[in-house]
């Protein structure tokens, strides 16, 4: 427990193939885990609903601090990025270098306070360690670090700021065909589930484009298509999109949270407007995510070893589909 019993940070079991990562809290090592959970006490109660979990695969799940009956579930996952589909010096066959393998999570609780306006700092490192390779991990072509700033959760929303830095450790060539369809470089990703209008964790994508706010409602007839079919770039002045759950049906998980993503800045090899793309397959498995959602920015034909980039954005998790601005 931390901050006079207001927060609980706990190592938990996770049956996933990735390696465990080291956990440090205020500089002290707490051992290894594959799953780390963060829970905040409801005032004047002994209830500690979870608001954030971090997996060793680079998946994060976020929800509000409310604790109704039945309790709010987790739903969609944020996948720390970037991810690249292409080839590299060591991998001449096309590979999707996807989720990272986390190696260390260092937590700083010194900025929490009793007034409910503090924040928790979480520094995550994912580097190419001396371990047997796992096909498709981002670490194979990049060293990555992220600084997460978790604001004090509230009943209506939990806000997480993400500042990511990545350095290419070998030459990489993004796939040119997938570059044309805005797929090869994914600065950040969301992994979630949509099967039909009854079984889902989210059911719509809302994009804030240059001239309009466009909402795409998912339908099972759209399975195996790149969405939106006719994509538009996000507003350059304020790049925002929402992965939303507009109902409380969503079997089997119920009223899972909506996410708003607001991109603050990027530097590095990618340039131009941000494009948001989504894809889901026709899987009927309620236990597996079958939908991916990502942010694309135009890469060069090749990215040289030593190239450094940054991606900064804010994630707001909320149960209200009319997400805050």
N, C-alpha and C positions, 0 to 999 in steps of 0.2 A: 504494500500500500504506500501511497505517496500523497503529499500535500494534505497532511493531517487526516488521512483516511478518505479523501475525496476521490482519488484515482486508484485503480488496480491495474497493474501491468502484469500479464501472466503468460508464461510459456505453456503451450498446449500441443497435443498430438495432432499430426496431420499425415494421412496416408497418401503421400505424393512421392514421386520418384526423385525429386531434387534433394540435394545435400542440405543438412542443417546449416544455419548461420549463427555466428556469435552475437550475443546480446550484451550490451554495456549500458548501465544506467548510472548517470552522473559519474562516469569514468570507471565504475567498478564492473568487472566481468560477472555476468550472471549465468554463464554456460551457453549451451547450444540448444537450438530448437528449429523446427520447420514452420512453426506458426506462433505468432505473437499477437495477443489480444490486448486491447485498451478499453477499459470500462470506467464510467464516471457515475458517482453516486447521485441518486435523486435526493434533493434537499429534504431533510427531516425524515428520511427513510433509511432502511438498510438494503435497498435495491441498487444494483450496479449493472444497468444495461450496457452492453458492449456498443461502442461507437466506431471502432476501427479495428481491423485485423490485417496483419501483414504475413504473407506466405513467402517461403524461401524461393518460390518461382517468380517473384516480382509482382504477384497479384495482390491488390489491396481492395478491401471492401469497406464501405463507409455508410453510416446511417445516422439519423438524428438522435438526440439524447432523450427523446420522450420514452416513456415506459407504460403504454396503455395495456389493457387486457382485451384480447391476447397481445403479447409483446410484438413490437415491430420486427420483421425479419430483415436479414441482409438479402441482397438481390444481385445486381450487376457488379462486376469487378472492374476496377481500373488496373490496367497492366502498364507498369513502368516501361518507358521506351527510351530511345526509339528502337524500332524493329526495321529490318531491311530484307527484302527479297532480291536475291541476286547471287553473284559469285564473288570469290575472294582468292587471294594468293593460295591459301591452304585448302579451299573448297571450290574446285573448278566446276562442279556440278551445281545447278541452281538450288539454292537453299533458302528457306524462310528463317532468318536469324531472328527468333521471336523472343519470348520472355527471358529475362536475365536469370542467372543463378546468384542470389544474394550471398554475400560472404560476411558482412557485418552490419548490425543495426545499433547505432549509438544514440541513446535518449538523454536529453537534457531537460530536467524538470524545474530548473531554477527560476523560470519565468512564469510559473503558475502562481496564483494568488487566491485569497479567500473571497475576492469580490466577483468572481465569475468572469473576469475580463482578461485572464492570463492566456498563455499559450505554451505548448509543448513543442520542443525542437527534436526532430528525429533525423539523424544523418544515416543514409544507407549507402553502402559500398558494394559494388559488384565488379570484381576484377577477374582476369584470366588466371585463376589459381592453378597450382600443380595438381590437378585432378583429372581423372579419365574424362575425355570429352563427351558431351551430350549433344547429339545432333539438334540443331535449331536453337541453341541458346545464344543470346546476344553477346555474351562474354567472349565468344570465339573470335569476334572481330572488333570488339570495343571494350575499353574500361569505362565504367559508368559510376557516377555518384549522384545522389539526390539529397537535397535538404528539404524535408517536409516540415511545414509549420502548421500544427493542428491548433486551431482556435478553440476556446472553451465551447463545447457543444451546447445547443439549446434545443428546446422541444421542437421548434419548427425547422431548424437547419443545423448542419455541421459543415464547417468550412475548413478546407485543407489547401494550403498553398504548396506548390511543387516547383522546386528549382533544380533542374537536371543538367548535368554536364557530362559529355561523352567525348572520348578520344579514340580514334581508330588505331588499332594496333597492327593492321596490315592493309594492303590495298584492297578496295572493295569496288565492284562494278554492279550498280543497281540494274535489275532486269529491264531492258529498254521497252519491251512490250507492256510490262506492268506499269512502267512509268507513264505510258500513254493513257492508261486507264486509272491513274491516280492510286496505284497500289504498292509501288516498289518501296517507298520510304514512308514509314508510319511513325510520326513523331510521338504519338501517344495512342493507346488503344483502350477500348472497352470490350469486355467479354461478358456475354449475357445469354439469355434463353428466350426464344420465341418459337412456339410451335403453331399455335392458332390463337383466336381471340378469347379463348378460355384459359389456355395453358401458356403462361408467359411471365417473365420478370419485368419486361418493358414492352410497350406496344406502339411506340411512335418515336420519330426523330424530328426535332424542330431546329431548323437552321436559320440563323440571322444573316441573310445575304445582303448585298449592297443596296438593294431596293425594296426588300420585303422580308417578312418572316414566313417561312414555308414549313408546313407540317406534313410529314409523310407518315400515314398510319400503315403499320405492317399488316399484311394479309398472307395467309398460307399460299396463295397463288403467286406470291413474289419470291418464293423459295428458289435458291440457286441463281438469282440475278444480282448483279451489282446495282446497289441502290445509292442515291436516287438514280433512276434510269437516265435522266437528263440532269447532271449535277451542276450546281452553281457555287461559286466561291463565297466564302464568308466575308462579311463586312470588314474591309481592311482597317478601318478606324477602331472597331471594337469586335474582334473575332470571337463569337459566342455560338455554341450549339447546345442543345438539350437532348439527352437520352431519357425519355419520360415514360412514366407509368400513369396513365390517365384514369384508371379504374382501380377498384380494390378486389377484383376477381383473382386473376393471376395465379390459378392453381399451379403447383401445390404450395407456393410460398406466401400467397396473400398480398398484402399491401406493401410491396417492396419499394424502395426509394427511387425517386428520379434524380438524375445528375445534371447539373449545369457545368459546362466547361468554358472557362473564359481564358483565352490565350493572351499572355502578357507580352512575351517577346521571344524571338528566336535569333540565334546567330550561328554561323558555321556554313557548311557546304550547301544547304538548301536555301532557295529564294522564292519570291513570288507569293501569290495569294494562297490561302489555306483552303483545301478541299476536304469535305467530310464524306466518307463512303461507308456503306454498310453491306453486309452479306450474311445470309443465314441459309442453312441447308434444310433438307426435309426430314431430319432426324425426329423421331418420336420419343426419344429418351429424356425423361424429365430430370435425370441426374446429371446430364452433360450440357454445357454451354454449346449452343449450335449457332450463335450469332456473334459476329465481330463488327466493331465500329471503330474507325480510325481517322486520324487527321494526316493528310498528305501535304507535302510541300515539294516543289520541283527540285530534284537533285541534278548534279552534273553527270556526265556519262561515266566518270570514274572518280573515286574518292581516294586520295593518297593517304598512306600510312602517316600518322602524326597529326592529321586534321582534327581540330577540336570544334565542338559546337555546344550550344546551350538551348534548352527549351524551358520556359517558365510559364506556368498557368495556375489557375485556381479551380478547384472542384467544390461545388456546393451540393450536398446531399439533402434532399427535402422530400416530404411526402405530399406536398402540394404541387400539382402539375404546373400551376402558374408560378414558376420558380422566381425567386427574387432577382433583381437586376444586378 
